[in-house]
Amino acid sequence: MPGILFGVGAYGLWGLLPLYFMVLKPAGAVEIVANRVVWSLVFCAILLTVMRAWKPMLAARRNPRTVGTLAGAALLIAVNWLTYSWAVLNEHAVEAALGYFINPLVSVLLGVLVLKEKLRPLQWAAMAVGFIAVLVLALAYGTVPWVALALAFSFGFYGLVKKGIGSRVDAVSSLTIETAVLTPIAAGVMIWLSMTGAATLTSNGAGHFWLLVASGVITAVPLIFFGAAARRLPLSTVGLLQYLAPTLQFILALTVFKEAMPPERWAGFGLVWLALVMLTIDMIGGPRRNRRLRAAAAV
């Protein structure tokens, strides 16, 4: 039960993130991401101190290969955060939700292209349906859904890079190193925005200031919850829970932000959801299939 609660907490918070970004107006996407990076590092430093967990983080920091890998992950997640913030603030929340619906399909595709994994028939069928869905949505939008694809591929590659780290670095240490890599750039952006008069951190009242500072907590807490859920739950359960975030984002886009959803977009989303159902059926059948294979090998 605790694992389910942690998983729902992580994906639920990610799903409600658009509401937080809208409250941060008039801050733009660049300022939001810069603050998110800097205050995440501050929060992680406090957390490591409270947990007395500096030792594993510093051990990881001394490994050049680990730092290099996490630096690559940091750049990918920065692209993801910037794209997502821009999408929500510019009436593309539906397309942002689409990106995270497509993400499982992109992860499967990267597994084939990069890790040379072999797909089962139902996975191939899901990929074909997903490809058709992107074509339908391209026609619906009148252009390729670049926001959705940028989100799906940046997070897909982020997951691929983090897979190379495995369990060698815990979630808090990993986030600390990633934000430390990005902080010089983020701090430079914050200084530049302040010098040009474009920063809102200190010019829109105490409430706005503390909302931006809170981005560190709002970034780190779901990642910690996710790590706790991943340690307690089967991979198939975590895989099912991941659909909660884009579902909430999609509902918010339609009900709160009142974004348009013409029939042709419903058709494209319907195909994406069909592909995800096919992937889910294949994923749920995985343990049973593995048991049969082990039994056959034993005989």
Summary of the structure (lengths in Angstrom):
residues: 299
radius of gyration: 20.1
end to end distance: 36.5
largest distance: 73.7
contacts: 974
relative contact order: 0.20
helix: 82%
strand: 0%
